């Protein structure tokens, strides 16, 4: 078979470049004998090529020849590598079908199977031998949200916010921290390889349970390698001393029924963070975290951070696998060391299993092995945060987002859209509203951030290379400017027709080169392109933001006020239904909702108002104040 062919002859065993160089040397006066010895070409052969009128070209030997030229195979190789980087890798069957289509549509003679319309296994084996840089791999699962969320616009906006806050507040590198939570269970997430009999179908190992009970460990580290003692949450109602045995020094514990991080738990951790960092106006701290609701929807945490000179920067959604230093450098080794600690415990104590009482000691073993200064430094460096490098990610890292990016014709025109966001309006009706002094809304961003594009509306990635969007022939654009609107804001709308991502900008893969395909692989099997889906959901898409800025805080405050108003209405509505049915009113256990309280300033009674009209809750002391006269909480 061709795939097992071995060359036996030594004829024409020299490259074309050596032949061209030898002919040029002879023409410049070098003797043929000397040129033959230097370039390893037989003297008679070299003499024949020198005296030949035709251009020098090595003749092929044997009856076998490649279907595609070297330039064509190189183009096919580039296509395979690019399509793999976009998470749409090509399989064995697909590459054989593509090779047949390329040969047919480019008019190339081929011995492929015309009945099944696929290339043979012999061609595929030879192609892989000629290009050993490709191999057959099993891809790792990556969610569509991560592939879509990690795009150029979202990352650039995060770096813009980071650069602005660090320069305006003069935050040094050693005062930049990253915090993240990870789950710890008494079952190994990673298992060490063991020696076993070759050919055995199944090799087993001991575990404490099938799944295990989940606990949460909150880890925080700085860009220079300073680690805050961990914060551990157990799925228990009460804390016991046995749960704390063997934990790292300075560890803080908490309990809740689920074992997950909650807003109350994160507030407790933040007090632990303040005690260790000691931020001040002269020495502020920047805290980078993900968009979990216990972080970004926690008004008490935001207010406390503003009081303590801690600036909070949230990551773009679905980008923590690339932008969060803890996920990049710390969590992987920590999980491995924790699994190894569980394996050692089970081997040293046969018949016993790992329970919650042993979790702290196992956590200490893994934490001390992974909490090293070089781990933290490498994590911040690889993400481009410290030292600051907005070009830390190559174009290939954004390749998966090309499929879902919406291409725009003119980036500059669309960037003129005012990104100002209005805070959610407080739900009001003729009989229920909160005073403007209690809940203030804003419709404009700070001047420093007014020029940042909105990744939700203007988040295109224009492909690789220096080409400016809108120069492709396949793109038609119309830019219209409307006059002042009712809110006296000038808006720019970008209308696009037949917007297609120009593949010519993708690393020059479709550029026409000498000897390449006239019908390229991208024309036969193009990269899929999705259109923006229309969803009925009214949920606002999250994005990177500085939570401690006044506009973001006011938006969060308005959301909390709307939630409290809805809760008050629900309670009053259910109470009215119960009274109409003659039933007894059930006692409410929610302490955050006033049942019948008095204003601490004027002494008015809450139940006398209509659905909480004019009342506002203080987010520091959680007391309710009647704000109709401009009163504010004394705290």
Secondary structure, DSSP 8 states (H G I E B T S, - for coil): -GGG------TT-S-HHHHHHHHHHHHTT--HHHHHHHHT--HHHHHHHHH-SS-------SS---SS-HHHHHHHHHHHHHHHHTT----HHHHHHHHHHHHHHTT-----BTTTTB--HHHHHHHHHH-TT----------HHHHHHS-HHHHHHHHHHHHHHHHHHT--GGGEEEEEEEEE-SS-SS-------TT-S------SSSS---EEEEEEEETTS-EEEEEEEES-SS--SGGGTT--TT-EEEE-SS-S--HHHHHHHHHHHHHHH---SSS-EEEEE---HHHHT-HHHHHHHHHTTEEEEE--TT-HHHH-HIIIIIHHHHHHHHHHHHHHHHHHSTT----GGGHHHHHHHHHHHH--HHHHHHHHHHTTTTTT-TT-S-GGGGGGGGTT----S-HHHHHTS-----------BTTB---TTTS-------GGGTT---TTTS-----SSS--TT-STT-EEEEEE----TTS---EEEEEES----GGGTTTTT---TTS-SS-HHHHS-------------------EETTSHHHHHHHHHHHHHHHHHHHHHHHHHHHHHHHTT--------TTS-SS-B-TTT--BGGGSSSSTTEEE-TTT--EEE-TTS-----
